[in-house]
Structures are given as C-alpha cells and as structure tokens.
Amino acid sequence: MKNNKTFLYITIFSLSLILASCGTSKSTTGINTSGIETDGSMAAEQNIDYLRKVYDNEVYAQNISSKIKFTITAGAKDVSVSGSLKMKKDEVIRIQLTPLGIMEAGRIEFTKDYVLIMDRINKEYIKADYSQVEFLQQNGLDFYALQALFWNSLYVPGAQKITDSSLKNFTVTSNSALKNNLVSLKKGKMDYVWETDKTSGQIKAVNVTYTDNNGSTEVGCTYDSFKSLGTKNFPTDITLNLHSDAIKDTNTLSMKIAISNMDTSDDWETYTDISGKYKQVSVQDVMNKILSM
C-alpha cells in the first residue's frame, strides 16, 4: 500500500462493498440446486419442525463483543488488520479496525437507520441512510439483512423477525445426495439458499442470487469454527467471497473475519458520537476513489 490513507480506504470500503453485495449475489460456495428435487421424506409439518430447529440455533445473547482479525484478499494482494466487532441485537453492528493493535484507524457502523463509515486517520466520515447509499439501495439491502449475516440466522426480506407464520415461506430440500439440507426462499428477483446441518440445523453457509441487466455479482458466505456462546453455538470464522464486474483490475475479493474473546457485555456506547473535528464526505466520491484504484 502506498500510504496509510490508501490502505485504510481499501480495507474499509472493500469490507463495505462485500457486505453490500451480499444482498445481490450468485452462489459461489458450491451449493448447486439445479435439478435437485426433495426426496419426499419431509411432509409439510416436518418442514416446519425442521425450520424451527434451524431458527432455534440462533444465540440468545442480545449483545456480542469480540476481538477480530480481518483479512481481505484481492487478487494476489492480502491485507490483514486487527480490530473488534460489537453488536447489539436490532440496534447496531460495529466493526473497528486497529492496525498493529495500537489505535483505531477506521470504523464501520450499521444501525437500523443509517450507515456510518469513519476514517479516524484523516478525520473524515460518511453518514447516510440506506436509501442514500447507492450500492445498498440498488441491492435492496437493509440492516436486518446484515444482522442475519452476522448473527448466523435466517432472514425474510422486509421483516424484522422470523415467526411461525413466516416459516411457511421457506422450502427445505432434503436429498441423500446432499451433505446438508438446503433451506431456500424466493422474494422477487432474489433467491436465498442456506446450507444447514441435517442433524443440528446449524447454518453452515448462505448464498443469495440476484439477476439484473447491470452485470453480475457473486457472493458466498460460509461459517466455521463454532464455539459456545451461552447455551448455543456461534461461528468464529466468517468468510465471504465476492466476484463483481464493478471492481477494477481485480474482480474477486475474499474477506475473512476471525473472531476471538467473545463476551456478551453491553458496557459500551450503542451509537458513535461524531466529533466536530471530522469532515463529512460524500459516499459516491469515496466509492469512486476505491473503484478506480
């Protein structure tokens, strides 16, 4: 990296681009549902029972704090940054980046109402609601979609909670040829597929497919290294792979978040206060800088 500013921009906005692309993607984690039919072993009520099992794997904790190692691979380049992940259910998802573990260099905060991206080094920030962030608006992505991704849970587009009634929207594909059961949901142009353990119902991967006339974006998200968090298990390795025609020079990005030292403390501020020393910059200007690098 030429300097700290370039390093920080690529790290922060590559993360934002990957997360945004999770809303409009084609499967890349090896799940191929074409030609697969259910084997008839699950009646409608059995499907609902299984879906309840999948949903019930979600942790009870309302707060999660952890240290993270965040790694981006773009073509032949690797960038690794230490940091922290802080989440409060239905309120906020925050990633803080601390290169060398010395000081916070950048912060990304998703709330129900807005996205906040802060460059601590250069005292710049972006704060916008989801309709103002083009790559989020175009992908139909909102806070609850991101929350489901980070909390390893099912998601119904446009809904805050999963209910027994909403479980009827999902289809379970069970086949002896598949290692895991596939839970699928179609919503408009979006096709969601979760790969779930046949025995426990734990979500192992999620894929989303979207088709339009603006090129293709492909994302796969996998979960691994589950550890106990209360009475449930939570993934401590989250990996996303992105392929997009919109990224210059290299159109493939991989992001891995390795989580450690998890706790359920709520002893931290929910929302970030922005100092008057920071300058607000536009979303599109910064995204143009990143996509032209």
N, C-alpha and C positions, 0 to 999 in steps of 0.2 A: 504494500500500500504506500502511496506517495506521501501521505501525511495523515495525521490523526483525524482530520475532518473527512477525508475520503474514506478512511477506514470506518469511521462511525456511521456515515451516511449509508455505505453499502451494507453494513451489518443491520442497522435499524430498518432500513427500507426494504432490504431483501426479506427480512422477517415479516414486515407488513404486507409485502406483495404475496408471499407464500400463504399467509393466513387468509388474505382476501381471496386468493384463488381457490381456497377450499370450498368456496360457495359455488364455483362453476368449473367442474373438472371432469376428466375422463379417467377411468380406473387404471392405476399403474401398479397395484400391489399384487397382481397375479390372480385376482378373482375374475373369472370369466363365466358369466351366467348364460351366455348364448347356448341354446339347445338343451339346457338343464331343466328338467321337469321334477316336481315333487314326486316322491315315491308312494304317496298315498298313505303313509304311516301316521300322519297327523291330521286329525279331524279339526274342525274349526275351533272347538273348545280347547283341544290340545295346543293349537297355535297360540291362543290367548294365554294359556298357562305357561307356555314356554317364553312368550314375550314378557310376561310378568317376572319370570326368572331373570331375563336379561336386564330389565329395568331395575329390579331389586338389587342388582350388583352395584348400583351407584352408592358411593360412600355417604354416610350420614353426616359427616362433618360439614359445617357451614363455612368454615374458614380453613384455608390451606396456605402455609408459608414454607418455602424451601430455598435451599441454595441450588443453583443450576450451573451446568457447563453447557454453553450454547455454541454449536458448531454449524457453520454454513460451508457447503462445498459448491463452488460454482465452476464448472469445467474442471480445470486442473488446479484451481486455487482453493485452499482451505483457510477459513478464519475461525478461530476459537476464542470465546470470551466467557469469563466467569460472570456470575450475576445472581439474581434472585427472582423468584416467582411468588407473587402474593395474590390470593384470590378470596373474595367474599361472595358467596352464592347469591345470584340475582342482583349483584351490585357492581363488582369490579373485577377485572383481570389486569394485573400489572406485571410487566417484565422490566427489571432494572439491570442494565449492563455495566459491569465494573471491570474493565480490562486490567489485568495484573492484580485484581482484588484490592486496589488502592483507593480509588474514588469512583463515584458513579459518573459515567460518561454519557449515558443515554437512558431514556425511559419511554416505554410504550404503555399506555393505559386505555383499556376499553371499558366503558360504562354503558348503561342502558341508553344513554342519551347522546354520547359523543365519543370521539376518538381523540386522544392526546398523544402526541409524539414530541419528545423533548430532546434537544441537543444541549447537554449540560456544558460541553466544552466551549461551544461558540455562542451560548446563551440565545438560542433560537428555539421556537416551538410552533407546532401546528395543533390547532384545536378546532374540530369541526363535527357537526352531527353527521350521521351516516349518509344522509341524502346529499351532503356537500362533498363527500369523498367519492370521486368518480369510480375508482376501482372497487369500492364496496357497493355503491348504488347499482352499478351495472351487473354485479354478481348476485344481487338480491340478498346480500349478507347482512345480518344484524347481530346484536350482542348475544342472543340466545344460541345462535348457530356456533359462534366462537366458544361460548361456555360449554356446549355439548362436546366440542372437540377437546377442550382442555380437561373436562371432568369425566371423559371416557363414558359418555352416556348417549342414549337415543335422543332423537330430535325430530319434532314435527315443525316444518317451516311455518312461521307466523304464530306459533304457540309458545307460551312461556313454560308450560308444564305438560308432562305426559300423564294422561288419565286413562282409566279403563276403556272409556269410550274411544279415545284416540288410538288405542292399540289395534282397533279394527282396521286402521288404515295400512297396517304393515302386513307383509306376506312373509311366511317362513318357508324357505326351500331346504328340505332335508333329503339328502341323497347319499347312498352308500359310497358313491364315487368321490364325495367331498369330505375333506378332513374336518371341516367345521360347517355349522349351519349358516345359511345366508338369510339375513333379515333385510327386506327391501321395502322401499317406499317411493312412490312416484307422485310428484307435485308439479303440475305444469310441465315445463321443459326440463325439470330436474328429476334425476333418478338417483336415489340414495341406496347404498348397499353396505350393511355392516356384516363383518365376518365374526361369528360368535362360537365359542367353545360348545360342543354338543352336550357336554355333561354339566358344566357350571353356568353356561350362558354368558360368560365374561366376553366383552367386546375385545377382539384382537386387532381389528383393522376397520377402517371406514373408507369408502370411496363414494364420490359424487360425480355424476355425469351430466354435462350441460352442452347443448348444441345450439350454435347460432351462426351468423354469417361473418363473424369477425375473427376467424381463425380458431385455433384450438388451444386449450389449456388443460393440462393433465396433472392431477394430484392424487397421491395415495398417502394415507396416514396409517402407521402401524404402532401398536402399543406392546411393550415388553417389560420384563423385569418387575413384575408386580410384587408389591410389598404391603404388609398390613398397615392399615390406617383405621384405627378403631377395630370394629368387627368386620370390616370389608377390606378388599384389596384395591390398590391404586397403582397404575403404571409409573415406573420411574424412568423409563426410556420412551420418549415420543419422537417418532421420526416421520418427517414429511418429505416427499419427493415431488418436485414441480417441473413440468415441461411446458414452456409457453413461447409462442411465436413473438410475444411482445418484448422479450428480453434481448437486448443487443449483445452480439458477439457470442455469448453462450446462452442457449435457451433452456438449459437444465440447471436447476438448483436443488440442493438437498439440505434440509435443516434437521438437526437433532438436538433435543433438549434432554440432558441427563440430569435427573432430579436427585438430590440428597438432603439429609437432615430435615425431613418433613415434620411439621408440627401443626396443630390446629389453633394456635393462638390468634386472638383478634386484637392484640395490643399494638396496632399500627393504624395510621390515619387512612381512612377509606378513600378519600379523594385528594389529589395533588393540588396544592395552592401554588399558583404561578407568581413568581417574584416580578416586580415592576422592572427589574433589570433585563428581563428577557424580551426579545423582539419576535413578534408573530410574523410568520412567513406563509405563503400560500402552498396548498397541497400540490397543485399541478406543477408549480415551478420546481419544487424539490423532486417530485417524481420524474420530471423531465431530465433533471441532472443525473439521477440514478440510471434511468433507462438509456442515457447517452454515454455512460461510462464504458 
